[in-house]
Amino acid sequence: MAFARQALVAALLVAACARPEIARVTPAPLSPAPDIRVGVVVGGGSLTIGGGAPLVLATQQGGWVGEVPAAGTATVEADEGGLRVRLASGALSPGASLLIATTGGETRVRLDGRDYRGTLTLEFSRGRITAINVLDLEEYLLGVVGIEMGLRGETDVAALQAQAVVSRTIALQRLGRERDRGYDLLAGVADQAYAGVGHETELAGRAVLETRGQVLTYQGQVIDAFFHSTCAGRTAPGPEVFAAANRPYLRSISDLDEAGRPWCAISPRYRWREIWTGDDLARTLRQTVPAAGAAADLAASLRDVRVLERTGTGRVARLEIQGGTGSLSVTGPVARQVLRTADGSPLRSTDFTLQVTREGERIVRLIAEGAGAGHGVGMCQWGAIGRARAGFSYRSILSTYFPGTDLSRTY
């Protein structure tokens, strides 16, 4: 009976890994894309699986664990000795890992209410759970381009194609680099946003399909690619933000049209303004300053917040906060984390000026007026959209933001 169940699991997993059509278009026969491992949950304590297609649960070696019926759910918890699965029929303890696949020809696995293509692997480590989505890299890109670029129109296709190439380049660069973590990259902005099937769009699928296998290379090597939301008219060179990003293709470029207007001026984040009262600012700094390695009493009596130095592109290179019994000097990227907004988000960019209002020596109001969103290195997403609407091809967009690179097909 155990042998039969293992054979069944193997057959179901083969079916689960079948490649679905992308955006309802059948691609021409090409070399298969590699699989990628995406950390969709890291450090979880309890996860819910199921609620959609029926699931089969197995060990990494293909041993039978159990099933979750269609529309049924199960809870996976971190127990003292490993994972613990709570099904309607009872509890199971599969050990330190659990493989989850769909059955009956379905291709989507549901985790915490979100559907993913491919399979899921849950791994137990140090009392917590890591959930890893394993899927074809091209299928992964459907969810990346869909959420990174949002709902776009036909005039924006070239921008989506450019995003597909850049995101594919990033993904291929990450493959196998840190396998000791169990995954190639994360599903958040630390690498690039990925939200599974729910954020796929038809135009994103078309962009991925039409650029299949294409990546950016420099002197025959896949490049270190970066992108951001809105550059506000000029991108930043790599070393200005990332110490290890001194690359000839990551240099600052002017992103203005013939009339001198930024291509990304259409962005809703092109100009922005943030305001803190003295009390709001002190409350924010009590939360963020300790994380920056300084004493929390800096926020006790705020005297000044000022820009000490700017980069060659006009962004904040160093910021100083004076208060309490001393001062704190931080780099521009850290300043974004320290001067968080009312909802807890980082400041949109390092391209900002400050206006300080005092009563005596005490700050009672701080205003930051800024431009752009994101770190500013590499491709400006809203600039790419502006260029696409003006008729630029994705090849032209990519060669602009990554000068000197080539577009190469890897599979």
C-alpha positions in Angstrom: 0.0 0.0 0.0 2.8 2.4 0.9 4.5 1.7 -2.5 1.3 2.4 -4.3 0.9 5.7 -2.5 4.5 6.7 -3.4 3.8 5.9 -7.0 0.6 7.9 -6.9 2.5 10.9 -5.4 5.1 10.7 -8.1 2.5 10.7 -10.8 0.6 13.6 -9.3 3.8 15.6 -9.0 4.6 15.1 -12.6 1.2 16.3 -13.6 1.5 19.2 -11.2 4.6 20.4 -12.9 3.1 20.4 -16.4 3.6 23.8 -18.0 0.4 25.7 -18.7 -0.1 28.1 -21.6 0.9 31.6 -20.9 -1.8 34.3 -21.3 -3.8 31.9 -23.5 -1.1 32.0 -26.3 0.7 28.8 -27.2 4.4 29.5 -27.5 6.5 28.0 -30.3 8.7 25.1 -29.3 11.8 26.4 -27.4 14.3 25.2 -24.9 12.6 24.8 -21.5 13.1 27.6 -19.0 14.9 26.7 -15.7 12.9 26.4 -12.5 13.2 29.1 -9.9 12.7 28.9 -6.1 10.9 31.9 -4.6 10.7 32.5 -0.9 7.1 33.6 -0.5 7.0 33.3 3.3 10.1 33.4 5.4 9.9 33.0 9.2 6.2 32.0 9.4 4.7 30.4 12.4 1.5 29.1 11.0 0.3 28.8 7.3 -3.0 27.8 5.7 -2.9 25.6 2.6 -5.7 24.7 0.3 -9.1 26.3 -0.3 -8.9 25.9 -4.1 -7.8 22.9 -6.1 -7.2 19.5 -4.3 -3.7 19.1 -3.0 -1.4 16.1 -2.4 1.1 16.3 0.5 4.4 14.4 0.3 7.9 14.3 1.8 10.8 15.5 -0.3 11.5 11.9 -1.2 8.0 11.4 -2.5 6.6 9.6 0.5 2.9 9.9 1.0 1.7 12.3 3.8 -1.9 13.1 3.0 -4.4 15.0 0.9 -6.4 18.2 1.1 -9.7 17.9 -0.9 -10.9 20.6 -3.3 -12.0 23.7 -1.3 -10.7 22.1 1.9 -8.0 23.7 4.0 -5.3 22.5 6.3 -3.1 24.4 8.8 0.7 23.9 8.9 2.4 24.9 12.1 5.9 25.0 13.4 6.1 22.5 16.2 9.1 21.6 18.4 10.2 18.7 16.3 9.3 20.1 12.9 6.2 20.7 10.8 2.7 19.7 12.0 -0.2 19.5 9.6 -3.7 19.8 10.9 -6.2 18.2 8.6 -10.0 17.7 9.1 -9.1 14.0 9.6 -6.4 14.6 12.2 -2.9 15.9 12.7 0.2 14.7 10.8 3.9 15.3 11.5 5.9 15.0 8.2 9.2 16.1 9.6 11.3 19.1 8.6 9.9 19.5 5.1 6.6 19.1 3.1 6.0 19.1 -0.6 2.6 20.4 -1.8 1.3 19.9 -5.3 -2.0 20.0 -7.1 -3.9 17.0 -8.4 -6.3 16.3 -11.3 -4.5 18.5 -13.9 -4.8 21.7 -11.9 -1.7 24.0 -11.9 -2.3 26.3 -8.9 -1.4 25.7 -5.3 -3.1 28.0 -2.7 -1.2 29.3 0.3 -2.7 31.7 2.8 -5.5 32.5 0.3 -3.1 33.3 -2.6 -2.7 31.0 -5.7 0.7 30.1 -7.1 1.7 28.1 -10.2 4.0 25.1 -9.8 4.6 23.5 -6.4 5.2 24.6 -2.8 7.9 23.3 -0.4 7.5 24.1 3.3 10.7 23.9 5.3 11.2 23.9 9.1 14.2 25.7 10.5 14.9 27.2 13.9 11.3 27.0 15.0 9.9 28.8 11.9 8.5 27.9 8.5 9.8 29.0 5.1 7.4 28.5 2.2 9.1 28.2 -1.2 7.3 28.4 -4.5 9.1 26.2 -7.2 8.0 27.0 -10.7 9.1 27.6 -14.3 11.0 31.0 -14.5 8.7 32.2 -17.3 5.6 31.5 -15.2 7.2 33.3 -12.3 7.7 36.4 -14.5 3.9 36.5 -15.2 3.4 37.4 -11.5 6.3 39.7 -11.4 5.5 41.9 -14.4 1.8 41.9 -13.5 2.4 43.4 -10.0 5.5 45.5 -10.8 3.8 47.3 -13.7 0.1 47.1 -12.7 -2.8 47.3 -15.0 -1.5 48.9 -18.2 -3.0 49.6 -21.7 -2.0 48.6 -25.2 0.2 51.7 -25.6 2.4 50.5 -22.6 3.3 47.1 -24.0 6.9 48.1 -24.8 7.4 49.1 -21.2 6.0 45.7 -20.0 8.4 44.0 -22.4 11.3 45.9 -21.0 10.2 45.0 -17.5 10.0 41.4 -18.5 13.6 41.4 -19.8 14.9 43.2 -16.7 13.1 41.0 -14.3 14.2 37.9 -16.2 17.8 39.2 -16.0 17.5 39.7 -12.2 16.0 36.2 -11.8 18.7 34.4 -13.8 21.4 36.3 -11.8 19.9 35.0 -8.6 19.7 31.4 -9.6 21.7 29.2 -7.2 23.6 32.1 -5.7 22.3 31.6 -2.2 20.9 28.1 -2.2 21.9 27.6 1.4 18.8 29.8 2.2 16.6 27.2 0.4 15.4 29.7 -2.3 16.9 31.8 -5.1 15.2 35.1 -4.3 12.4 36.6 -2.2 8.9 37.6 -3.3 9.2 41.2 -2.0 11.0 44.4 -3.0 14.3 43.1 -1.5 14.5 41.3 -4.9 11.4 42.1 -6.9 7.7 41.9 -6.2 5.9 38.7 -6.9 2.4 37.9 -5.9 1.5 34.7 -7.7 -1.5 34.2 -10.1 -3.7 36.9 -8.6 -1.7 39.8 -10.2 -1.1 38.3 -13.6 -2.6 40.2 -16.5 -3.1 39.4 -20.2 -0.7 42.2 -21.4 2.0 41.1 -18.8 1.6 37.5 -20.2 2.1 38.8 -23.7 5.2 40.8 -22.8 6.7 37.7 -21.1 5.9 35.5 -24.0 7.2 37.9 -26.7 10.5 38.3 -24.9 10.9 34.7 -23.8 14.5 33.8 -22.8 15.8 37.3 -23.4 18.2 38.9 -20.9 20.6 41.8 -20.8 24.3 41.0 -21.1 27.6 43.0 -21.0 30.6 41.5 -22.6 28.9 38.1 -22.7 27.8 38.0 -19.1 24.3 38.5 -17.6 24.3 42.0 -16.0 23.4 43.2 -12.5 20.1 44.8 -13.4 18.2 47.3 -11.2 14.9 49.2 -11.7 12.9 51.7 -9.7 9.5 53.5 -10.0 10.3 57.1 -10.9 13.7 58.8 -11.5 12.3 62.4 -11.7 14.4 63.2 -14.8 17.8 61.7 -14.1 18.8 58.2 -13.0 21.5 57.6 -10.3 24.8 55.8 -11.0 25.1 52.4 -9.3 27.7 53.3 -6.6 25.6 56.3 -5.5 23.2 53.8 -3.9 24.8 50.3 -3.9 28.5 50.1 -2.9 29.1 47.1 -5.1 27.3 48.3 -8.2 30.1 50.1 -10.0 29.2 48.9 -13.5 29.8 50.8 -16.8 26.1 50.2 -17.7 24.8 51.5 -14.4 25.6 55.2 -15.0 23.5 58.2 -14.5 21.5 59.2 -17.6 19.3 62.2 -18.4 15.7 61.0 -18.8 14.2 64.1 -20.4 12.2 64.3 -23.7 13.0 66.8 -26.4 11.0 69.5 -24.6 13.1 69.0 -21.4 10.3 67.3 -19.5 11.0 64.0 -17.6 9.6 61.0 -19.3 8.3 59.9 -15.9 6.5 63.1 -15.2 3.3 61.1 -15.7 4.1 59.1 -12.5 1.8 59.7 -9.5 5.0 59.8 -7.5 6.8 62.3 -9.6 6.4 65.1 -6.9 5.6 64.5 -3.3 5.4 66.2 0.1 5.6 64.8 3.6 4.9 66.7 6.8 5.6 65.8 10.5 4.7 67.8 13.6 7.4 67.9 16.2 5.6 65.2 18.2 5.1 63.0 15.1 8.7 63.3 14.2 9.9 62.4 17.7 7.6 59.4 17.7 8.9 58.2 14.3 12.5 58.6 15.3 12.0 56.7 18.6 11.1 53.8 16.4 13.6 54.2 13.5 16.7 55.7 15.1 17.6 52.6 17.3 17.4 50.5 14.1 20.0 52.9 12.6 22.4 52.1 15.5 21.9 55.3 17.6 20.5 56.0 21.0 16.8 56.5 21.3 17.2 59.6 23.4 18.2 61.5 20.2 14.5 62.1 19.7 13.9 63.5 23.1 14.7 67.1 22.2 15.0 67.6 18.5 17.0 70.6 17.5 17.7 70.1 13.8 17.4 67.8 10.8 19.5 68.9 7.9 21.2 67.7 4.6 24.9 67.6 5.0 25.9 66.4 1.6 24.3 65.7 -1.8 25.3 63.3 -4.6 26.3 64.2 -8.1 22.7 63.8 -9.2 21.4 66.1 -6.4 20.1 63.3 -4.2 20.7 63.3 -0.4 24.1 61.6 0.3 24.2 62.3 4.1 21.6 63.6 6.6 22.2 64.7 10.1 19.7 64.7 13.0 20.5 66.7 16.1 18.8 66.1 19.4 19.1 64.8 22.9 22.8 64.7 23.9 24.2 64.3 20.4 23.6 63.8 16.7 23.2 61.1 14.2 24.6 61.2 10.6 23.2 58.7 8.1 23.5 58.0 4.4 20.7 58.9 2.0 19.4 55.4 1.7 19.3 55.1 5.5 17.7 58.5 5.8 14.7 57.1 3.8 14.3 54.4 6.5 14.7 56.9 9.4 12.3 59.6 8.1 9.4 57.2 7.6 5.9 58.5 6.7 2.8 58.4 8.9 1.9 54.9 7.6 5.3 53.6 8.4 6.6 53.6 4.7 10.1 54.7 3.9 10.5 58.1 2.4 9.8 57.8 -1.4 13.3 58.8 -2.5 16.5 60.5 -1.5 15.7 63.5 -3.9 14.3 65.9 -1.4 14.7 69.2 0.5 13.8 69.9 4.1 12.0 72.9 5.7 12.4 73.1 9.5 10.1 75.2 11.7 11.2 75.8 15.4 9.9 77.3 18.5 13.1 78.4 20.3 15.5 75.5 19.7 12.8 72.8 19.4 11.5 71.5 16.1 7.7 71.8 15.8 7.3 71.1 12.1 9.3 69.3 9.4 8.4 69.3 5.7 10.1 67.2 3.1 9.4 68.1 -0.5 10.7 65.6 -3.0 10.7 64.0 -6.4 10.7 60.5 -7.7 10.3 57.1 -6.0 12.8 54.4 -5.4 16.6 54.2 -5.4 17.0 55.7 -8.9 19.4 53.1 -10.4 18.8 51.4 -13.7 15.4 51.4 -15.5 12.9 54.0 -14.5 9.5 52.2 -14.8 7.4 55.3 -15.3 10.0 56.6 -17.7 9.7 53.4 -19.6 6.0 53.8 -19.8 6.3 57.4 -21.0 8.8 56.3 -23.7 6.5 53.4 -24.7 3.6 55.7 -25.2 5.8 57.9 -27.4 6.5 54.9 -29.7 9.9 53.6 -28.4 10.5 49.9 -28.6 11.5 47.8 -25.6 14.9 47.4 -27.2 15.4 51.1 -27.3 14.1 51.6 -23.8 16.6 49.0 -22.5 19.5 50.4 -24.4 18.8 53.8 -22.9 18.7 52.7 -19.3 21.5 50.2 -19.6 23.9 51.7 -22.1 26.4 49.4 -23.7 24.5 46.2 -23.0 23.3 43.6 -25.4 20.0 41.7 -25.6 20.7 38.0 -25.6 18.6 34.9 -25.6 19.5 32.2 -23.0 16.9 29.6 -23.9 
